[in-house]
Amino acid sequence: MIETQPFGTTGHQSSRVIFGAAALSGMSQGRADATIELVRSHDINHFDTAASYGESELRLTDFLADHRADVFLATKTGSRTASAARAELELSLDRLGVRHVDLIQLHNLVEEADWLTAFSPGGAVEALFKARDEGLCRHVGITGHGLRIAQMHVRSLAEAPFASVLFPWNHVLAQNPDYAADVAMLNEVCETYGVARQTIKSIARRRWDSWDQATYSWYQPLEDTAAIGRAIEFVLSDERYFLNTSSDARLLPAALDTAGAHDGDCPSESALEQDRAEFGMLPLFDGGALEVIR
């Protein structure tokens, strides 16, 4: 069984593994239903999707018609202005077939111009907290990619009472002392305000050599079952973190089996170092040219 813990101060007891429903984006409904059944069989009660994840929201509609109360439902908007963010949230509600979501997240809020627009009068932040007050969502969060995101999350939390943050974290990124220090600073702020911390890219191996290879995920994931297990255990061994699953649904069984059997221990650094060497694991981000993401 995958353990649960409070999702920040939202009042929800979320599974520590969160289903990254981007995996449903290009699936047939039948395959999506089977994937959701697999996820639910591992007691996952927190689903994360986005308006930009292809058909993902639509693939959840039938399940939610009968099981809306069973899951903490999160989606995202990439819009930065109030009108566009409100419209995108309303579209998500329609596509999901629900009256409200539990969490609406500002997606990848890292670039300076985007940040200033979102936080200005008439920006997305204003609109989403208004939507919260109207009951269209219960909480508002922020997400992001790249090496700058931990610092930007700290900045965002100083301006608005976000319920959650989402950022990349894995044992390769942990080797970057500057990023690790920024994440430590973010952790302190989240502890102070009771903000839930979601992590992504736990099983990332490296970037693809060519975008033509990026069929299931924009990054190349680990495929070795044991290495996937150690990468998952690295994240889950830190009780502060929730882990969002990969968009590559082929790797879900290995990830879920590891999470279900996890006993709290972290793999040895020597074992993780061996994985980094054997599988050619490289950072997805470099603070410059490799900050561009999907």
Secondary structure, DSSP 4 states (H G I P E B T S, - for coil): ---EEE-TTSS-EEESEEEEGGGGTT--HHHHHHHHHHHHHTT--EEE--TTSTTHHHHHHHHHHHHGGGSEEEEEE---BHHHHHHHHHHHHHHHT-S-EEEEEETT--SHHHHHHHHSTTBHHHHHHHHHHHTSEEEEEEE--STTHHHHHHHHHTTS--SEEEEE--TTGGG-HHHHHHHHHHHHHHHHHT-EEEEE-TTEEEE-SSGGG-SS-SEEEP--HHHHHHHHHHHHTSTTEEEEPPS-GGGHHHHHHHHHH--SPPPPHHHHHHHHHHTT---S--SSGGG---
